Amino acid sequence: LSAHIHSISFVGAGNVATHLAQAFYASGYTISGIYSQGKASSSELSAKVNSKICFTIHELLLQTDLVIICVPDHEIADVLEALVPSDALVVHTSGGTDLTVFKEKLTNYGVIYPLQTFSKTTLLSLRDVPFCIEASDREKLEELRLLCTSVSDKVMEINSYQRKILHLSAVFACNFSNSMYAIAADLLMKADLPFELLHPLILETARKATTHPPSEVQTGPARRSDIATMKTHEAMLKTSELYREIYILLSKTIQAQSDETQ
Amino acid sequence: LSAHIHSISFVGAGNVATHLAQAFYASGYTISGIYSQGKASSSELSAKVNSKICFTIHELLLQTDLVIICVPDHEIADVLEALVPSDALVVHTSGGTDLTVFKEKLTNYGVIYPLQTFSKTTLLSLRDVPFCIEASDREKLEELRLLCTSVSDKVMEINSYQRKILHLSAVFACNFSNSMYAIAADLLMKADLPFELLHPLILETARKATTHPPSEVQTGPARRSDIATMKTHEAMLKTSELYREIYILLSKTIQAQSDETQ
């Protein structure tokens, strides 16, 4: 356990708060308070981690060594508004929000950015999940490092600029690849074919990306410059202008990527 | 083993031929011949499956129960050109090519379409890989079913139209998601961050798609309608017009998809 952090409280009780609170609780930390505007989710989470529910952020600050803010990016400002100037250590978990957001109100602050996609329903080991940390000073950084090491084997310091790039790249690798799966599922459904047919392909494509640079293992009609197949596919997508636009744009991108690697 | 098919030969010695030949050989079939314009790859494959190398397609037809054509789609026509009319059973492995391509020259024909992304270097079990089959008549279909069942647990009959849709949906789920990984890798490299940071996220996103409909587990700024983050990301991509276009188009798609599921 961290030398100075024994008790942790959370602002927010969504996916990220749920996973972090449960992981830290399981590692022996006390979860001292949960403050959330969603009353159902805060009762649910507080029951899981044996914590009390707080009704103000002020109440949360009084009885904890660390406050972890887990709210959507655009609500961080509202949370800061409610903070009284304090010596408490406060961190956020946002990929896209600068460390300096805390500067005016606090002296001890930081960021804990766990790079994973969380759903409340899926229990997940965090040991492989990269925890990217940043802090107001070296001492606080080491406290956060110790804390995060209790749940993850991959804790690294990265600055606010790098975290923003990481977040942006995660949008491509995770959110956008998932939307490609969703389009595939939609196309199959309309032809009375089960999406399950694609499961092995999806898993193997992801696995391959962890053993080879993705641009080097690119396959498909665009990679082979198979113009006839691409034209057929575009014609098949004529009922969905959006899908057709995506097909053309991503094929163009793959061709540009393969020109670079050749 | 199939009642009528004992020996199999291949036109082509690329990724698909290599995986199929090795799998059928391991299941007890004789690989009687390999014909390929790539001399190095045909010697390599013939050595692996104890087969002879043939120098004409005619030679291949004489001494085999089944010919499997594994060449790029646009080369299938050239292979058919070289075929003399014959009673031999001949199949192709193309997602996008109609069964009827064989009609003029042959009486016994079919399709074996294994739905997976193959690299020569990665050895892969085919047991989970869907094998989509189609044939000129019921008897040939059952022969192909028996054959494919020797290497895969997921053999199903689908028609040429469905196979084309399946192939198109695989371009989205596999080729396009891989190109999203490639963009993420490129963005990270330019910020001196290792692509390995995204591995757990990529694997978890793929895994989740096998347990939930992808549109229901979509996350990210577009799904949350987090306009501020999207605008920041677009500004960060100002040095790559192609990436910026993709970001905008796929964010629009995710918003359209989530309107449908809400």
Chai-1 contact restraints between the chains, C-beta under 6 A:
chainA,res_idxA,chainB,res_idxB,connection_type,confidence,min_distance_angstrom,max_distance_angstrom,comment,restraint_id
A,D73,B,T229,contact,1.0,0.0,6.0,A-B,restraint_1
A,H74,B,A228,contact,1.0,0.0,6.0,A-B,restraint_2
A,G96,B,T229,contact,1.0,0.0,6.0,A-B,restraint_3
A,L115,B,L197,contact,1.0,0.0,6.0,A-B,restraint_4
A,L115,B,L201,contact,1.0,0.0,6.0,A-B,restraint_5
A,Q116,B,P200,contact,1.0,0.0,6.0,A-B,restraint_6
A,Q116,B,L201,contact,1.0,0.0,6.0,A-B,restraint_7
A,T117,B,E204,contact,1.0,0.0,6.0,A-B,restraint_8
A,T117,B,T205,contact,1.0,0.0,6.0,A-B,restraint_9
A,T117,B,T219,contact,1.0,0.0,6.0,A-B,restraint_10
A,D128,B,P200,contact,1.0,0.0,6.0,A-B,restraint_11
A,V129,B,P200,contact,1.0,0.0,6.0,A-B,restraint_12
A,P130,B,L197,contact,1.0,0.0,6.0,A-B,restraint_13
A,Q162,B,A191,contact,1.0,0.0,6.0,A-B,restraint_14
A,Q162,B,L193,contact,1.0,0.0,6.0,A-B,restraint_15
A,I165,B,L187,contact,1.0,0.0,6.0,A-B,restraint_16
A,I165,B,A191,contact,1.0,0.0,6.0,A-B,restraint_17
A,L168,B,H233,contact,1.0,0.0,6.0,A-B,restraint_18
A,L168,B,M236,contact,1.0,0.0,6.0,A-B,restraint_19
A,S169,B,A184,contact,1.0,0.0,6.0,A-B,restraint_20
A,S169,B,L187,contact,1.0,0.0,6.0,A-B,restraint_21
A,S169,B,L188,contact,1.0,0.0,6.0,A-B,restraint_22
A,A170,B,L201,contact,1.0,0.0,6.0,A-B,restraint_23
A,V171,B,G220,contact,1.0,0.0,6.0,A-B,restraint_24
A,F172,B,M180,contact,1.0,0.0,6.0,A-B,restraint_25
A,F172,B,I183,contact,1.0,0.0,6.0,A-B,restraint_26
A,F172,B,A184,contact,1.0,0.0,6.0,A-B,restraint_27
A,A173,B,M180,contact,1.0,0.0,6.0,A-B,restraint_28
A,A173,B,Y181,contact,1.0,0.0,6.0,A-B,restraint_29
A,A173,B,A184,contact,1.0,0.0,6.0,A-B,restraint_30
A,A173,B,L198,contact,1.0,0.0,6.0,A-B,restraint_31
A,A173,B,I202,contact,1.0,0.0,6.0,A-B,restraint_32
A,C174,B,L201,contact,1.0,0.0,6.0,A-B,restraint_33
A,C174,B,T205,contact,1.0,0.0,6.0,A-B,restraint_34
A,N175,B,G220,contact,1.0,0.0,6.0,A-B,restraint_35
A,F176,B,M180,contact,1.0,0.0,6.0,A-B,restraint_36
A,F176,B,L250,contact,1.0,0.0,6.0,A-B,restraint_37
A,S177,B,S177,contact,1.0,0.0,6.0,A-B,restraint_38
A,S177,B,M180,contact,1.0,0.0,6.0,A-B,restraint_39
A,S177,B,T205,contact,1.0,0.0,6.0,A-B,restraint_40
A,N178,B,T205,contact,1.0,0.0,6.0,A-B,restraint_41
A,N178,B,P214,contact,1.0,0.0,6.0,A-B,restraint_42
A,N178,B,Q218,contact,1.0,0.0,6.0,A-B,restraint_43
A,S179,B,L250,contact,1.0,0.0,6.0,A-B,restraint_44
A,S179,B,T253,contact,1.0,0.0,6.0,A-B,restraint_45
A,S179,B,I254,contact,1.0,0.0,6.0,A-B,restraint_46
A,M180,B,F172,contact,1.0,0.0,6.0,A-B,restraint_47
A,M180,B,A173,contact,1.0,0.0,6.0,A-B,restraint_48
A,M180,B,F176,contact,1.0,0.0,6.0,A-B,restraint_49
A,M180,B,S177,contact,1.0,0.0,6.0,A-B,restraint_50
A,Y181,B,A173,contact,1.0,0.0,6.0,A-B,restraint_51
A,Y181,B,A209,contact,1.0,0.0,6.0,A-B,restraint_52
A,Y181,B,P214,contact,1.0,0.0,6.0,A-B,restraint_53
A,A182,B,P214,contact,1.0,0.0,6.0,A-B,restraint_54
A,A182,B,S215,contact,1.0,0.0,6.0,A-B,restraint_55
A,A182,B,Q257,contact,1.0,0.0,6.0,A-B,restraint_56
A,I183,B,F172,contact,1.0,0.0,6.0,A-B,restraint_57
A,A184,B,S169,contact,1.0,0.0,6.0,A-B,restraint_58
A,A184,B,F172,contact,1.0,0.0,6.0,A-B,restraint_59
A,A184,B,A173,contact,1.0,0.0,6.0,A-B,restraint_60
A,A185,B,P214,contact,1.0,0.0,6.0,A-B,restraint_61
A,L187,B,I165,contact,1.0,0.0,6.0,A-B,restraint_62
A,L187,B,S169,contact,1.0,0.0,6.0,A-B,restraint_63
A,L188,B,S169,contact,1.0,0.0,6.0,A-B,restraint_64
A,A191,B,Q162,contact,1.0,0.0,6.0,A-B,restraint_65
A,A191,B,I165,contact,1.0,0.0,6.0,A-B,restraint_66
A,L193,B,Q162,contact,1.0,0.0,6.0,A-B,restraint_67
A,L197,B,L115,contact,1.0,0.0,6.0,A-B,restraint_68
A,L197,B,P130,contact,1.0,0.0,6.0,A-B,restraint_69
A,L198,B,A173,contact,1.0,0.0,6.0,A-B,restraint_70
A,H199,B,T210,contact,1.0,0.0,6.0,A-B,restraint_71
A,P200,B,Q116,contact,1.0,0.0,6.0,A-B,restraint_72
A,P200,B,D128,contact,1.0,0.0,6.0,A-B,restraint_73
A,P200,B,V129,contact,1.0,0.0,6.0,A-B,restraint_74
A,L201,B,L115,contact,1.0,0.0,6.0,A-B,restraint_75
A,L201,B,Q116,contact,1.0,0.0,6.0,A-B,restraint_76
A,L201,B,A170,contact,1.0,0.0,6.0,A-B,restraint_77
A,L201,B,C174,contact,1.0,0.0,6.0,A-B,restraint_78
A,I202,B,A173,contact,1.0,0.0,6.0,A-B,restraint_79
A,I202,B,A206,contact,1.0,0.0,6.0,A-B,restraint_80
A,I202,B,A209,contact,1.0,0.0,6.0,A-B,restraint_81
A,L203,B,A206,contact,1.0,0.0,6.0,A-B,restraint_82
A,E204,B,T117,contact,1.0,0.0,6.0,A-B,restraint_83
A,T205,B,T117,contact,1.0,0.0,6.0,A-B,restraint_84
A,T205,B,C174,contact,1.0,0.0,6.0,A-B,restraint_85
A,T205,B,S177,contact,1.0,0.0,6.0,A-B,restraint_86
A,T205,B,N178,contact,1.0,0.0,6.0,A-B,restraint_87
A,A206,B,I202,contact,1.0,0.0,6.0,A-B,restraint_88
A,A206,B,L203,contact,1.0,0.0,6.0,A-B,restraint_89
A,A206,B,A206,contact,1.0,0.0,6.0,A-B,restraint_90
A,A209,B,Y181,contact,1.0,0.0,6.0,A-B,restraint_91
A,A209,B,I202,contact,1.0,0.0,6.0,A-B,restraint_92
A,T210,B,H199,contact,1.0,0.0,6.0,A-B,restraint_93
A,P214,B,N178,contact,1.0,0.0,6.0,A-B,restraint_94
A,P214,B,Y181,contact,1.0,0.0,6.0,A-B,restraint_95
A,P214,B,A182,contact,1.0,0.0,6.0,A-B,restraint_96
A,P214,B,A185,contact,1.0,0.0,6.0,A-B,restraint_97
A,S215,B,A182,contact,1.0,0.0,6.0,A-B,restraint_98
A,Q218,B,N178,contact,1.0,0.0,6.0,A-B,restraint_99
A,T219,B,T117,contact,1.0,0.0,6.0,A-B,restraint_100
A,G220,B,V171,contact,1.0,0.0,6.0,A-B,restraint_101
A,G220,B,N175,contact,1.0,0.0,6.0,A-B,restraint_102
A,A228,B,H74,contact,1.0,0.0,6.0,A-B,restraint_103
A,T229,B,D73,contact,1.0,0.0,6.0,A-B,restraint_104
A,T229,B,G96,contact,1.0,0.0,6.0,A-B,restraint_105
A,H233,B,L168,contact,1.0,0.0,6.0,A-B,restraint_106
A,M236,B,L168,contact,1.0,0.0,6.0,A-B,restraint_107
A,L242,B,T253,contact,1.0,0.0,6.0,A-B,restraint_108
A,L250,B,F176,contact,1.0,0.0,6.0,A-B,restraint_109
A,L250,B,S179,contact,1.0,0.0,6.0,A-B,restraint_110
A,T253,B,S179,contact,1.0,0.0,6.0,A-B,restraint_111
A,T253,B,L242,contact,1.0,0.0,6.0,A-B,restraint_112
A,I254,B,S179,contact,1.0,0.0,6.0,A-B,restraint_113
A,Q257,B,A182,contact,1.0,0.0,6.0,A-B,restraint_114
